[in-house]
Amino acid sequence: MKLRWMFPVVLAVSSVFAGQRPNILFCISDDQSYAHAGANGDPVVQTPAFDRVAKSGLRFEHAFCDAPTCGPSRSAILTGQSIWRLEEAGNIHSTLPAKFDTYAGLLQDAGYSIGYTGKGWSPGKLEPGGRTENPAGLEHVGKKLKTRIQGISDKDYAANFEDFLVSHPEGKPFCFWLGTHEPHRAYKQGAGIAAGKDPSKVIVPPFFPDNDIVRSDILDYYMEVEHYDRMVGRAIQSLEKRGLLDNTIVVMTSDHGMPFPRGKASLYDQGTRVPLAISWPTGIKKPGRTVKSFVNLSDLSPTFLEAAGIAPPEMMSARSLMDVFADKETEERPAAFIAMERHDGCRAGGKGYPCRAIRTKDYLYIHNFEPSRWPSGSPDAGDCARAIPYGEIDSSPTKSFLMENPEVAHLAKLSFGFRPAEELYEIKSDPGNITNLANSPKHAKTLQKMRKQLFDHLAETKDPRVVGGKVMWDYYPYYGGMKNKNWAVDKPPMEELKELE
């Protein structure tokens, strides 16, 4: 791991962004998979804002979240670090300790106006980590849509951004986080069909049953993706009318994949591969490019800092994308690394499902540290804080169909069943990550190579599950809502604590 400066240092401004420091508009949806954007090839969902940003800047084919769960993913984005380096922040419904620098805080120290609307760092509690304000910035709220679309939140995120622009000092650079709650569940069932969308055109992933229920569920999800896109489109118009767009880095992405089985809260592509488009008219050379290099969303934090002329602090282990912006990549970016610890606490004792993954152009390798645990939560609702079976998968018509219909038991097993310690998938022949090749003699060398590459990276970046030390993710406090009043995170017994030393 390359060492960086211990404290933020103002760098000389390069010719790539000579002149005024850039503004930053970071737009993040809540639960959107890579495929579900027009520019990424989906034939149904309409995303003109994403398509515009991609066409005028860069479209990333291989962008991955650091964790397919809201709070940890957002913590990684803010801190520029993998979740195994962030202690409690590796869990959802936890906290983000103040000792971890964030790009927003460092930009604010350097004179930027900082703000956010909608869903910033969340869900969790700030105070246990020593914070009093959301690390995404100062919240701007209050505006509501004049005309509400069926089944969609009435929050007017774009109007809140407009208010921020009105209130912030002219000539001062800003960094704003526009985070919608969409397309997080719950949805208005049937909203997509009611809006005139054609279910026959939906591309159904191979691990779902292909029927009217699932197709309608996906259309309802598309409605929420489109709402997010409209909000960003209006925010871009606000920049345009003020003459700010040319020197604003506009990022569109999502915290992780779609809220469906085998998507969110799993390390498969549907849960980890996310849309990413970035524009910056005065800072990106050869706009309109498709970037095939592998990136993690944590790479955005050092990117924002370096674009502003600030050296990322040593603790940030992610890599800046400034060389990609300049079309001068100095090193290969052949892989993305993804992790999971405790999601919603849906196993006895509040345990998580610890796993790590490496994704390259050709393969996905997953290492499950506790394969004896239920990967999607226990089938016993009493083991889950939210009191639902397989509770780490959000309730939905698709999930219900999988659970209730024996004729699709083979697909239900893919989403809910136990998994082995090692999983290996060939991307070209198996884009749905369905056929595990870990026990294939033909792929033995590939398995060994991928395992070594993953574990070398975990050791280099000091993952406690690999280098040793206390592994506390199963025992950190859970601050989420608990419908199951008898559920609680167990305190580790003394003998177990000794084993953690």
C-alpha positions in Angstrom: 0.0 0.0 0.0 1.4 3.4 -1.0 2.0 5.8 1.9 0.5 9.2 1.7 0.9 12.4 3.8 -0.1 12.3 7.4 -2.0 15.6 7.1 -3.9 17.2 4.2 -1.5 19.3 2.2 -2.5 21.7 -0.5 -0.9 20.7 -3.8 0.1 22.7 -6.8 -2.9 22.9 -9.1 -2.1 21.0 -12.3 -2.8 22.1 -15.8 -5.6 19.7 -16.0 -7.7 21.9 -13.7 -5.8 25.1 -13.7 -7.6 28.0 -12.3 -10.6 27.9 -9.9 -11.0 24.9 -7.7 -13.8 22.7 -9.0 -17.2 22.3 -7.4 -18.4 18.8 -6.7 -22.0 17.5 -7.1 -22.0 13.9 -5.9 -25.3 12.1 -6.8 -26.0 8.7 -5.3 -29.1 6.6 -5.6 -30.1 4.0 -3.0 -30.0 0.4 -4.4 -29.4 0.5 -8.2 -27.5 -2.1 -10.2 -25.1 -1.3 -13.0 -27.4 -2.6 -15.8 -30.3 -0.3 -15.0 -29.4 2.8 -16.9 -30.0 3.7 -20.5 -26.3 4.3 -21.3 -25.5 0.9 -19.8 -27.9 -0.9 -22.2 -31.2 -1.3 -20.4 -34.1 -1.1 -23.0 -36.8 0.0 -20.6 -35.6 2.4 -17.9 -35.2 6.0 -19.0 -32.2 7.8 -17.5 -31.5 10.9 -19.6 -29.4 12.6 -16.9 -27.1 9.6 -16.4 -26.8 9.2 -20.2 -25.9 12.9 -20.5 -23.2 12.8 -17.8 -21.8 9.6 -19.5 -21.7 11.2 -22.9 -20.2 14.5 -21.8 -17.7 12.8 -19.5 -16.8 9.2 -18.6 -18.8 6.0 -18.3 -17.3 3.3 -16.2 -18.0 -0.3 -17.2 -16.4 -1.8 -14.1 -17.4 0.3 -11.1 -18.1 -1.6 -7.8 -19.2 -0.6 -4.4 -16.9 -1.5 -1.5 -19.8 -3.2 0.3 -23.3 -4.1 -0.9 -24.9 -2.5 2.2 -25.8 1.2 2.7 -23.9 2.4 5.7 -20.6 0.6 5.0 -20.7 1.6 1.3 -21.2 5.2 2.1 -18.5 5.1 4.8 -16.0 3.7 2.3 -17.0 6.5 -0.2 -16.5 9.2 2.4 -13.2 7.9 3.8 -11.5 6.4 0.8 -11.0 3.2 2.7 -12.2 -0.4 2.5 -14.7 -1.3 5.1 -12.4 -3.8 7.0 -10.3 -0.7 7.9 -13.2 1.2 9.4 -14.0 -0.7 12.6 -17.7 -0.2 13.5 -18.4 1.4 10.1 -18.0 -2.0 8.5 -21.5 -2.8 9.8 -24.8 -1.2 8.8 -26.9 0.5 11.5 -23.6 1.4 13.3 -21.5 4.5 13.4 -18.6 6.1 11.6 -15.8 7.0 14.1 -14.6 10.6 13.9 -11.0 9.5 13.8 -11.5 8.5 10.2 -11.0 11.5 7.9 -13.6 12.1 5.2 -13.3 14.0 1.9 -16.1 16.3 2.9 -14.5 17.3 6.2 -11.1 17.9 4.6 -12.7 20.0 1.8 -14.6 22.0 4.4 -11.3 22.7 6.2 -9.9 23.9 2.9 -12.6 26.4 2.4 -15.4 24.5 0.6 -19.1 24.9 1.3 -20.4 21.4 2.3 -24.0 20.3 2.0 -26.3 17.3 1.4 -29.9 16.4 0.9 -31.9 13.2 1.2 -29.9 10.2 2.3 -26.3 11.1 3.3 -24.3 8.8 5.5 -27.0 6.4 6.7 -28.4 4.4 8.4 -26.8 4.6 11.8 -26.0 6.9 14.8 -23.5 9.7 14.6 -23.0 10.4 18.4 -21.3 7.0 19.3 -18.7 7.7 16.7 -18.0 11.2 18.1 -19.8 13.1 15.4 -22.5 15.7 15.7 -23.2 16.3 12.0 -23.7 14.0 9.1 -20.3 13.4 7.5 -21.8 14.1 4.1 -22.3 17.8 5.0 -24.9 20.1 6.4 -28.4 18.9 5.6 -30.8 20.9 3.3 -34.4 19.7 3.5 -37.9 20.9 3.4 -38.9 21.2 -0.3 -41.6 18.9 -1.6 -42.8 18.1 -5.1 -45.7 20.1 -6.4 -46.9 17.1 -8.4 -46.2 13.7 -6.8 -45.7 10.7 -9.0 -47.6 7.6 -7.9 -45.7 5.6 -5.4 -42.7 8.0 -5.3 -41.4 10.0 -2.4 -42.5 13.6 -2.4 -39.0 14.9 -1.4 -37.7 17.4 -3.8 -34.0 16.8 -3.7 -33.3 19.1 -6.6 -35.1 22.0 -5.0 -33.0 21.5 -1.9 -29.9 21.7 -4.0 -31.2 24.9 -5.6 -31.6 26.4 -2.1 -28.1 25.4 -1.2 -26.8 27.2 -4.3 -28.8 30.3 -3.4 -27.4 30.4 0.1 -23.8 29.5 -0.4 -21.3 32.4 -1.0 -20.7 33.3 -4.7 -17.2 32.4 -5.9 -16.7 29.9 -3.1 -16.2 26.3 -4.2 -18.8 23.8 -3.0 -19.2 20.0 -2.5 -22.8 18.8 -2.4 -24.1 15.3 -1.8 -27.5 14.7 -3.5 -28.6 11.3 -2.1 -32.1 10.1 -3.0 -33.9 7.4 -1.0 -35.0 5.9 -4.3 -35.0 3.1 -5.5 -34.9 1.7 -2.0 -38.0 -0.3 -1.1 -41.0 -0.2 -0.4 -42.6 0.4 -3.9 -46.2 1.2 -4.9 -47.0 -2.2 -6.4 -48.0 -2.0 -10.0 -46.8 1.6 -10.5 -44.6 0.7 -13.5 -47.4 -1.0 -15.4 -49.8 1.8 -14.4 -47.3 4.3 -16.0 -47.4 2.4 -19.3 -44.2 0.5 -19.1 -44.1 -2.7 -21.1 -43.3 -5.8 -18.9 -42.5 -7.9 -22.0 -39.4 -5.7 -22.6 -37.9 -6.3 -19.1 -34.6 -8.2 -19.0 -35.1 -10.7 -16.2 -31.9 -11.9 -14.5 -31.4 -15.7 -14.9 -31.6 -16.3 -11.1 -35.2 -14.9 -10.9 -38.4 -16.7 -12.1 -39.5 -15.1 -15.3 -43.2 -14.3 -14.7 -45.6 -11.4 -14.5 -44.9 -10.9 -10.8 -41.2 -10.5 -11.2 -41.4 -8.3 -14.3 -43.9 -6.0 -12.7 -41.7 -5.8 -9.6 -38.7 -4.8 -11.7 -40.8 -2.1 -13.5 -41.8 -0.6 -10.1 -38.1 -0.4 -9.3 -37.5 1.3 -12.6 -40.0 4.0 -11.7 -37.9 4.9 -8.7 -34.6 4.8 -10.6 -36.2 7.3 -13.1 -37.2 9.6 -10.2 -33.6 9.8 -9.0 -32.5 10.5 -12.6 -35.0 13.4 -12.9 -33.7 14.9 -9.7 -30.2 14.9 -11.0 -31.3 16.3 -14.3 -32.9 19.3 -12.6 -29.8 19.7 -10.4 -27.6 19.9 -13.5 -29.9 22.5 -14.9 -29.4 24.6 -11.8 -25.7 24.5 -12.4 -26.1 25.3 -16.0 -28.2 28.4 -15.5 -25.6 29.8 -13.1 -22.7 29.1 -15.4 -21.2 26.6 -12.9 -21.4 23.4 -14.9 -18.1 23.7 -16.7 -16.1 23.6 -13.5 -18.2 21.2 -11.6 -17.4 17.5 -11.2 -20.7 15.7 -11.5 -20.8 12.1 -10.3 -23.8 9.8 -10.7 -23.7 6.4 -9.0 -25.4 4.2 -6.5 -24.3 2.8 -3.1 -24.9 -0.8 -4.2 -27.1 -3.0 -6.3 -30.9 -3.5 -6.6 -33.0 -4.5 -3.5 -33.9 -8.0 -4.8 -32.7 -11.5 -3.9 -29.1 -12.1 -4.9 -28.6 -8.4 -5.4 -28.2 -6.0 -2.4 -26.4 -7.6 0.6 -24.6 -10.2 -1.6 -21.2 -10.1 -3.3 -22.6 -11.2 -6.7 -22.5 -8.7 -9.5 -26.1 -7.8 -9.2 -25.3 -6.6 -5.7 -21.9 -4.9 -6.2 -21.6 -3.7 -9.7 -23.0 -0.1 -9.9 -23.6 2.6 -12.5 -20.9 5.3 -12.5 -20.7 8.3 -14.8 -18.5 11.4 -14.2 -18.4 14.7 -16.1 -16.1 17.7 -15.6 -15.9 19.8 -18.8 -12.7 21.6 -17.8 -11.0 18.7 -16.1 -11.6 15.5 -18.2 -9.7 15.0 -21.4 -11.3 13.2 -24.3 -14.8 13.2 -22.9 -17.2 10.5 -24.1 -14.8 7.7 -23.2 -15.9 4.4 -21.8 -13.5 3.4 -19.0 -12.9 -0.3 -18.7 -10.5 -0.2 -15.7 -11.8 -1.5 -12.4 -12.6 1.0 -9.7 -14.2 1.0 -6.3 -16.4 3.8 -5.2 -13.9 4.5 -2.4 -11.6 5.8 -5.1 -13.9 8.9 -5.3 -12.6 10.3 -2.0 -9.0 10.8 -3.0 -10.2 11.9 -6.4 -12.2 14.8 -5.0 -9.3 15.9 -2.7 -6.7 15.8 -5.5 -9.0 17.7 -7.8 -9.2 20.4 -5.2 -5.5 20.4 -4.8 -5.4 18.6 -1.5 -3.2 15.6 -0.8 -5.2 12.7 0.6 -4.2 11.7 4.1 -2.2 8.6 4.7 -5.1 6.6 6.1 -6.9 6.7 2.7 -6.0 3.5 0.9 -8.1 4.0 -2.3 -6.6 5.4 -5.5 -7.5 8.7 -7.1 -9.0 8.7 -10.6 -7.2 11.9 -11.7 -5.0 9.9 -14.0 -8.1 8.4 -15.6 -9.5 11.9 -16.0 -6.3 13.0 -17.8 -6.4 9.9 -20.0 -3.0 9.0 -18.6 -3.4 5.9 -16.3 0.0 5.4 -14.6 -0.9 1.9 -13.3 -3.2 -0.9 -14.2 -6.6 -1.2 -12.4 -7.3 -4.9 -13.0 -9.5 -5.7 -10.1 -12.1 -4.4 -7.6 -12.3 -5.6 -4.0 -15.6 -6.0 -2.1 -16.5 -7.0 1.4 -19.4 -7.7 3.7 -19.8 -8.0 7.5 -23.0 -7.6 9.4 -25.9 -6.3 7.3 -29.3 -6.3 9.2 -28.5 -8.7 12.0 -30.6 -11.7 10.9 -28.8 -14.6 12.6 -28.9 -15.9 16.1 -26.8 -13.6 18.4 -26.7 -10.8 15.9 -24.0 -12.4 13.8 -23.1 -11.3 10.3 -22.0 -13.1 7.2 -18.3 -12.1 6.7 -17.1 -12.5 3.2 -14.6 -10.9 0.8 -14.4 -10.9 -3.0 -12.2 -9.9 -5.9 -13.7 -9.2 -9.3 -11.6 -9.1 -12.5 -12.6 -9.0 -16.1 -12.8 -12.7 -16.3 -13.7 -14.0 -12.9 -15.4 -13.3 -9.6 -13.9 -15.1 -6.5 -15.7 -15.0 -3.2 -14.4 -16.2 0.2 -17.0 -16.9 2.8 -15.4 -16.9 6.3 -18.4 -18.5 8.0 -20.1 -20.8 5.5 -22.1 -22.5 8.3 -24.2 -19.4 8.7 -27.2 -18.5 6.7 -25.9 -16.1 4.0 -29.2 -14.2 3.6 -30.3 -14.4 7.2 -31.9 -17.2 9.1 -35.2 -18.7 7.8 -36.4 -18.2 11.5 -37.9 -14.7 11.7 -37.1 -14.8 15.5 -33.4 -14.6 14.7 -33.8 -11.3 12.8 -33.9 -7.8 14.2 -36.6 -6.9 11.6 -38.5 -10.1 12.5 -38.7 -11.4 8.9 -37.3 -14.7 7.5 -34.1 -14.4 5.4 -34.2 -10.8 6.6 -31.1 -9.5 4.9 -33.1 -9.6 1.7 -35.7 -6.9 1.6 -39.3 -8.0 1.4 -40.7 -7.9 -2.1 -43.1 -9.7 -4.5 -40.1 -11.4 -6.1 -38.8 -12.7 -2.7 -42.2 -13.9 -1.7 -42.7 -15.8 -4.9 -39.3 -17.5 -4.5 -40.1 -18.5 -0.9 -43.7 -19.7 -1.6 -43.5 -21.7 -4.8 -41.8 -25.1 -4.7 -41.5 -25.2 -8.5 -38.7 -22.6 -8.3 -36.9 -24.2 -5.3 -33.7 -24.4 -7.4 -33.7 -20.6 -7.8 -34.7 -20.0 -4.1 -31.6 -22.1 -3.1 -29.4 -19.7 -5.0 -30.8 -16.7 -3.0 -31.4 -18.3 0.4 -29.4 -21.5 0.7 -26.0 -22.1 2.3 -22.9 -21.3 0.4 -19.4 -23.0 0.4 -16.3 -21.3 1.7 -15.1 -20.6 -1.8 -17.0 -19.5 -4.9 -15.6 -18.9 -8.4 -17.6 -17.7 -11.4 -16.5 -17.1 -15.0 -18.0 -13.8 -16.1 -18.2 -14.3 -19.9 -20.1 -17.6 -19.8 -22.0 -17.0 -16.6 -22.7 -13.3 -16.1 -25.4 -14.1 -13.5 -22.8 -15.8 -11.2 -24.8 -19.0 -11.0 -22.4 -21.9 -11.7 -19.7 -22.2 -9.0 -16.4 -23.5 -10.4 -14.5 -23.6 -7.2 -14.4 -27.4 -7.2 -13.7 -27.7 -11.0 -10.3 -29.3 -11.6 -10.1 -27.4 -14.9 -10.2 -24.1 -12.9 -7.9 -25.1 -10.0 -5.1 -22.8 -11.0 -7.5 -19.9 -11.5 -8.9 -20.5 -8.1 -5.5 -20.5 -6.5 -4.5 -17.4 -8.4 -7.6 -15.5 -7.4 -7.5 -16.6 -3.8 -3.9 -15.4 -3.6 -4.6 -12.1 -5.2 -7.5 -11.4 -2.8 -5.6 -12.4 0.3 -2.5 -10.5 -0.6 -4.6 -7.4 -1.0 -6.3 -8.1 2.4 -3.0 -8.5 4.1 -1.5 -5.4 2.5 -4.5 -3.3 3.6 -4.5 -4.9 7.0 -7.8 -6.8 7.2 -8.1 -8.2 10.7 -9.6 -11.3 9.4 -6.4 -12.0 7.6 -3.6 -10.3 9.6 -5.0 -11.1 13.0 -6.2 -9.0 15.9 -9.7 -8.5 17.3 -12.5 -9.2 14.9 -15.4 -7.4 16.5 -18.0 -6.9 13.7 -20.4 -9.6 15.2 -20.4 -7.7 18.5 -20.5 -4.0 17.7 -23.8 -2.3 18.8 -26.7 -2.4 16.4 -28.6 0.9 16.3 -31.3 -0.1 13.8 -35.0 -0.4 14.5 -36.0 -3.7 16.0 -39.4 -5.1 15.4 -38.3 -8.2 17.2 -38.1 -7.0 20.8 -36.3 -10.1 22.0 -33.4 -9.6 19.5 -30.1 -8.2 20.7 -26.4 -8.4 19.8 -24.8 -10.9 22.2 -21.9 -9.6 24.3 -19.0 -12.0 23.6 -18.3 -14.3 26.6 -14.9 -14.0 28.2 -13.5 -17.1 26.5 -14.6 -15.8 23.1 -13.1 -12.4 23.9 -9.8 -14.1 24.7 -9.9 -15.8 21.3 -10.3 -12.4 19.7 -7.1 -11.1 21.1 
